[in-house]
């Protein structure tokens, strides 16, 4: 086929058919379908739940540490690992690395003179000025 074949009116239909045939192999491009995405999220949630149970974390802690994961999938994985560990008498493995959570820095400590000045400011009451009355009209 040459380019002039596709320029004819019947050729456009052939070109459209060729494009559709090529797009049929989109799985090779790595484009996920909705079902594939849901299956991946489910598998990730189950893996997270199983890992939390193996590490001895409570299910609530697992939810808090993995807020974006599906809770039902986390619970399913946690429960499966709990049953598996019970059947095979597997002990929990305590995590060596503590979970990384953002910690707010402690408030800066004020020096002794600064604290004394703050205490004096708290004792002073501010008095609001009273509004002046308008002069009577003659």
N, C-alpha and C positions, 0 to 999 in steps of 0.2 A: 504494500500500500504506500502510496505517496501522499504528500501533503495536499495535493490537488484533489485527491479522493475525498478528503474530509471537508473540503470547501463546497462540494456539491450539496444540494438539499438532502439527499439520502445519506450523505456522508456524515452529516451532523448527528444523525441518529446512531450511526456506527461509532462515532467518537464518544457519544454519551454512554453507549453500551460498554465501550472499552474502559472508560473511566470508572463505571460502576463495578466492572470486573476487577479492576486494580484495587479499588477501595474495599473489596470483599476481604482482603487480607490485612485489615486494620489491626488485627491482634498482634501483628509483628511490629507495629508502631508503638506499642505500649499504652494504647488508649484503653482505660478501664471502663467497663460497662457498670451500670448501677448494681447489678447482682455481684460482680466481681469486687466492687468497692465494699459492699455490705459484708461479703464473706471475709474479706481481708480485715475489716474492723472487728468482726466477731472473733476471728482467730487471734488478733492482737489482744483483745479484751480477755480472752480465755488464758492466753499466755501470761498476761499481767497478773491475773488472779491466781494462777498456779504458782507463779514466782513469789507472790506475796505470802501465800500459805506456806511455801517451802521455807521462806525466810522467817516465819513465825509472826508475821504482821497480822493485826486484827483486820477484819474486812472493812471497818470504818476508816482505818488508817490508809488502807489501799485505795479506797474511794477518794480520800482527801489528797493523796499523793498523785493520783491519776484522774484528775477532774474531767479531762476531755474524753476519756475512754467510756464505753458503754457499760453502765453499772450491771446490767443483767449478764453480760458476757463475763465481766470480772467475777461476779458471784458464781457463775457456772464453772469457771476455771478454778476458783478457790475451793469450791465444794468437791470437784473431781480430784484435785490434789489432796484434799483432806481425806477422802475415802481411800485413795491410793496409798497415802502415807500410813493410814491406820491398818490397812490390810498387810502391808509389807514391813510394818514396824520401823518406819523411817523417822529419824529424829529431825527436828527443825535445825536449820543452819542459820545461826545468828549473823546478820549482816555486819561486815567489817567496817564498811563506810557508812557513816550516818547519812540520812536523807538530806539533800541540800534544799533548805527552805530559806527564803529571804528573811533575814532577821533584822529588825529595826535597831539602829544603833542607840545605845543608852543616851539619855539627855546629858548634855555637858554639865559638869559640876561647876557651880559658881564659886569663886574664891570667897574667903571670909568677909573682906570689905564690901564686895558686891552684894552678898547676902544681907549684910547689915543695912545697906542702902535700900534694898528691896523691902526689908521689914519696916523701915521708917516711912517709905512711900505708902505702904498699906495702911499705916496708922493715921495718916493725914486724910481728913475728909474734905472733899471738894464741895464748896457751897455755890449753888447756882445763883447768879445775880437776879434780883427781882425785876420784873419789867416796870419801866417808869410809866406813871399814869399821865395821860394826856391833859394838858392845861384846859380848864373849863372855858367854854366859849362865852363871850360877853354879849 
